[in-house]
Amino acid sequence: MKIYTRTGDAGETSLFDGTRVSKADSRVDAYGDVDELNAWLGLARAAGLDADLDQPLVRIQQDLFALGAQLADPRDRIAERVRKASLGDDDVERLEQLIDRLESELPPLRRFILAGGVPAGAALHVARTVCRRAERRMVSLTPVADAVLIKYVNRLSDLLFVLARAVNHRAGAPETEW
């Protein structure tokens, strides 16, 4: 199978149900942002993370494939057939538990902090901003994205902020307050 299909040469792509849409369609923007977020998480992982942070990010990258699949499937057909292509409240709870665990090892946040730190921490800060952009795109979709997907992405951006802080803290990189 070749990587190129030539079906997008005229500026269109297919959703999971076969509907052809412009590559500038808001739904394509939304799952494109999710794909970009996934790539940033890969960059953070490539920069080196402790195993207890890397493994949850692998799972989150898998979650993001499921999220992208659901965004590319506005009629909810794939989730019925493919269990790994769905996210639920238990996935949101998993993120919350990780946030709570990591916050317990961090100094309290007193002010806004500037993004930066070690390469993995800085990449996680960028990932957080891409996550927020994906969230904004998702809430603007018609039909509206599933509420649990919005909740997941909202919680994920919180987690990415805490992960960036944790990575930098563990590396001894100071936080620059604003």
N, C-alpha and C positions, 0 to 999 in steps of 0.2 A: 504494500500500500504506500503510495506516495504522500508526502506531507502536504503537497499543494493540490488543490482541487479545481482551481480556477473559477469556482462558483461565486467568489467574492470580488472578482475583478471589476464589476460594475458598481461597487460600493454598497452591496447588500450582503446580508448574512441570514442564516436560518435559525429560528428558535427551535426548541425541541419538538414542537408539534408540526414543524415543517413550514410554518409561516415565514415568508421572506420579509425582512425589515431592513431599513437603512442602517448602515454601520454607525450613523449618528443618532439612532433611536435612543431614547432615554433608558430603556431597559438594557441595551447593549452598553451604554455608559456605566450603568450600575454594576453589571457583572464584570465589566472591564476594570472598574475601580477595585472590586473584590480580587480580581486576578493580580492587579498591581500590588495590593496589600499582601497577597500570598508571596509574591516575589520579594518584597521587603522583608518578610519574615524569614525567607530563605537566606537573604543577605545577612540578617542578624545571626542566624544559626551558623552560617559560614564563618562569621567573625569569631566564633567560639563562645559557647555557653556552658555553664555547669549542667551536668546530666539532668538534675532535677528541674531545670528550666527548659532544656532542649526537648525533652520528651513531651511535655505539654504543648510546646510549639508545633511539634510534628502532628499531634492530634488536631490542633487548631488549623493547621494547613489543610488537613483532610476535611475538617468542618467547612473550610472556605470553599473547597471544591463542591461540597453539598449545597452550600449557600448559593454559589454561582449557578449550579444546575437548577435550583429552584427559581432563581431569578430569570433564567432562560426558558422557564416552563410556566408561563402565566396561567395555563389551564390546569396546573397541578396533576399532570399525567405521569411524570417520571417518579415522583415520590411514592405513588401507589405501587410501582413495579420494583423500585430499587430502594431498599431500606437505608443503605448508606447515603442516599441522596436526601435525607431529611434531618432536620434539627428540631429539638424540642426543649421544653422547659428544663429537663434534666441537664442538657448541655449548657444552658445559662447558669444553672446552679453550680456546675463544675467550674465555670469561670469564676463565680463568686467565691467559691472555696479556695481557689488558688490566689485570688486577690487578698482574702483574709489571711492566708498563710504568709504571703510575702510581706504584707503590711506589718505583720507582727515583728519582722526583723529590721524594719526601717525606722529611722528617726521620724518623729511627727513632722508633717509638712506645715510650715509656718507662713510661707509666702509662695508666690508663683516662682517657678524655677525656669531657667533657660535650658533649652534642649542642647544636648551635647554629651560629653563624657567619653568613654571608650567607644571604639567603633560599633560594637554590638549594641550598646546603650543608645548611641546616636541613631542607629538604624531603627531601633524600636520606637524612638521618638518620631521619626519620619513615618513609620508604620501607623502610629497612633493618628497622625494627621490624615493619612490616606484612608484610614478606617472611618474617621469622622466624615470625610468627603463621600465615601461609599454610603454611609448612613443618610446623609442629606439627599443623595440621589435616590436611595431606596424609598424614602418617605414621599418623594415626589411622583412615584410611579402610579400609572393607572392601567390596570387595576392595582390597588395598593398592595405592596408586599405583605406577606403574612406577618402578623404582629410578633410572633416569636422570633422571626428573622431580625426584625428591627430591635427587639430586646437583646438578642444575641450580639448584634453589632455594637449596640450602645454599651453593653457590659464589656465587650472585647476592647473597646477603646480605653475604658477605665483600666482594664488589665494591662494593656500595652504600656500605659503610663507607669503603672506600678512595676512592671517588668523592667522598664528602662531604668527606673530608680534603683531597683534591686541589683541589676547588672552593674550599674555604676558604683553602687555602695560596696558590693562585694569586691570590686576592682580597686577600691580606695579612691575613686574619682570624686572630687568634691562637687556638690551641687552649687551652681551659681544662682543666687536669689535675685529676683527683680524687685 
